[in-house]
């Protein structure tokens, strides 16, 4: 959402489209930053500020 400044619904649809494109249709399969950059055409360097730290814990 914050990378492309779109709604949650639009972001979810884009992620779903990327999963199909990269043949990662199972829920446990994640899209990597490199794959996201490839799919969107955004240089990987420009995505770095959006990367979460490796020890980040999601709220449950």
Secondary structure, DSSP 8 states (H G I E B T S, - for coil): -TTTT--HHHHHHHHHHHHHHTT--STT----HHHHHHHH---HHHHGGG---TT-----
